[in-house]
């Protein structure tokens, strides 16, 4: 078992996105937002690999992960980070302004707000499918089939 700081997930997440809005708000709010992305991604991962995450200490911002090696740990961080990107994109897909523009746009041109929402939705679905596939692949490679309730 290895203890991992929330900061490890945050750093990996921030290398995958560009979020200029985070520059205009205080650090505690950014930290809380990113932590919520991480906890939601982990909760989805736990549905498939429940025994992987042993405990959370939200006060100390640490999580215990049941892995045997650094390579496995980096794989878990990568998968959780992918889930965090899904959570981050989710906010853009369901942003009220984008939905209103899509519903009010008569001209579905290449540069219309409706086209932007369509592309964001496609990106979100692609990223979510990638996250789901990574979780499944991890469970197949590291899971114990005798624990399945078949």
C-alpha positions as CSV (number, residue, x, y, z in Angstrom):
1,X,0.0,0.0,0.0
2,X,1.2,3.5,-0.9
3,X,0.1,6.8,0.5
4,X,-0.4,9.4,-2.2
5,X,-0.9,13.2,-1.8
6,X,-3.9,14.8,-3.5
7,X,-1.2,17.1,-4.9
8,X,0.1,14.3,-7.1
9,X,-3.3,14.0,-8.7
10,X,-3.6,17.8,-9.0
11,X,-0.2,18.2,-10.7
12,X,-1.0,15.4,-13.2
13,X,-4.4,17.0,-13.9
14,X,-3.0,20.5,-14.4
15,X,-0.5,19.2,-17.0
16,X,-3.4,17.9,-19.1
17,X,-5.6,20.9,-19.2
18,X,-5.4,24.7,-19.7
19,X,-7.7,26.5,-17.4
20,X,-7.2,30.3,-17.4
21,X,-10.1,30.8,-15.1
22,X,-8.1,29.2,-12.3
23,X,-5.7,32.2,-12.5
24,X,-8.5,34.6,-11.4
25,X,-9.7,32.8,-8.2
26,X,-8.0,32.1,-4.9
27,X,-5.9,29.0,-4.4
28,X,-8.2,27.4,-1.9
29,X,-11.1,27.5,-4.3
30,X,-9.1,26.0,-7.1
31,X,-7.8,23.3,-4.7
32,X,-11.3,22.5,-3.6
33,X,-12.6,22.3,-7.2
34,X,-9.8,20.0,-8.3
35,X,-10.2,17.8,-5.2
36,X,-13.9,17.4,-6.0
37,X,-12.9,16.3,-9.6
38,X,-10.5,13.8,-8.1
39,X,-12.9,12.4,-5.5
40,X,-15.6,11.9,-8.2
41,X,-13.2,10.2,-10.5
42,X,-12.0,7.9,-7.8
43,X,-15.5,7.0,-6.8
44,X,-16.2,5.9,-10.4
45,X,-12.9,3.9,-10.4
46,X,-13.9,2.3,-7.1
47,X,-17.0,0.9,-8.6
48,X,-14.8,-1.5,-10.7
49,X,-11.7,-1.7,-8.5
50,X,-13.2,-1.3,-5.0
51,X,-10.2,-2.7,-3.0
52,X,-7.7,-0.5,-4.8
53,X,-8.4,2.6,-2.7
54,X,-8.0,1.8,1.0
55,X,-8.7,5.1,2.8
56,X,-9.0,8.8,2.3
57,X,-7.8,11.5,4.7
58,X,-9.4,14.7,3.3
59,X,-8.0,16.8,6.2
60,X,-4.4,15.8,5.3
61,X,-5.2,15.5,1.6
62,X,-3.9,11.9,1.4
63,X,-5.2,8.7,-0.1
64,X,-4.0,5.1,0.5
65,X,-3.8,3.1,-2.7
66,X,-3.2,-0.7,-2.7
67,X,-0.5,-1.1,-5.3
68,X,2.7,-3.1,-5.3
69,X,4.9,-0.8,-7.4
70,X,5.6,2.7,-8.5
71,X,4.6,1.7,-12.1
72,X,1.2,0.6,-10.9
73,X,0.8,3.8,-8.9
74,X,1.6,5.9,-11.9
75,X,-1.0,3.9,-13.9
76,X,-3.6,4.6,-11.2
77,X,-2.8,8.3,-11.1
78,X,-3.1,8.4,-14.9
79,X,-6.5,6.7,-14.9
80,X,-7.8,9.0,-12.1
81,X,-6.5,12.0,-13.9
82,X,-8.4,10.9,-17.0
83,X,-11.5,10.8,-14.9
84,X,-10.7,14.3,-13.5
85,X,-10.6,15.6,-17.1
86,X,-14.0,14.0,-17.7
87,X,-15.3,15.9,-14.6
88,X,-13.7,19.1,-15.7
89,X,-15.2,18.8,-19.3
90,X,-18.6,18.0,-17.8
91,X,-18.9,21.6,-16.5
92,X,-18.2,23.0,-20.0
93,X,-20.7,20.7,-21.7
94,X,-23.5,21.6,-19.3
95,X,-22.6,25.3,-19.0
96,X,-25.8,27.3,-19.2
97,X,-24.4,29.8,-21.7
98,X,-23.4,27.1,-24.1
99,X,-26.8,25.3,-23.8
100,X,-28.7,28.6,-24.3
101,X,-26.6,29.4,-27.4
102,X,-27.2,26.0,-28.8
103,X,-30.9,26.2,-28.3
104,X,-31.2,29.7,-29.7
105,X,-28.9,29.4,-32.7
106,X,-30.7,29.1,-36.1
107,X,-27.5,28.9,-38.1
108,X,-25.5,25.8,-37.3
109,X,-22.4,27.0,-39.0
110,X,-18.8,25.9,-38.4
111,X,-18.2,28.8,-36.0
112,X,-21.6,28.9,-34.3
113,X,-22.1,28.4,-30.5
114,X,-24.1,25.3,-31.3
115,X,-21.1,23.8,-33.2
116,X,-18.9,24.6,-30.2
117,X,-21.3,22.8,-27.8
118,X,-21.5,19.9,-30.3
119,X,-17.7,19.6,-30.4
120,X,-17.4,19.9,-26.6
121,X,-20.0,17.1,-26.2
122,X,-18.0,14.9,-28.6
123,X,-14.8,15.6,-26.7
124,X,-16.5,14.9,-23.4
125,X,-17.9,11.5,-24.7
126,X,-14.5,10.6,-26.1
127,X,-12.7,11.4,-22.9
128,X,-15.3,9.6,-20.8
129,X,-15.1,6.5,-23.0
130,X,-11.3,6.6,-22.6
131,X,-11.6,6.8,-18.8
132,X,-14.0,3.9,-18.7
133,X,-11.8,1.8,-21.0
134,X,-8.7,2.5,-18.8
135,X,-10.6,1.4,-15.7
136,X,-11.7,-1.8,-17.4
137,X,-8.2,-2.5,-18.7
138,X,-6.7,-2.0,-15.2
139,X,-9.3,-4.3,-13.6
140,X,-8.6,-7.0,-16.2
141,X,-4.8,-6.8,-15.7
142,X,-4.8,-6.5,-11.9
143,X,-8.1,-8.0,-10.8
144,X,-8.8,-11.3,-9.2
145,X,-11.5,-13.2,-11.1
146,X,-12.2,-15.4,-8.0
147,X,-13.7,-12.3,-6.3
148,X,-16.4,-11.9,-8.9
149,X,-19.9,-12.7,-7.8
150,X,-20.9,-14.9,-10.8
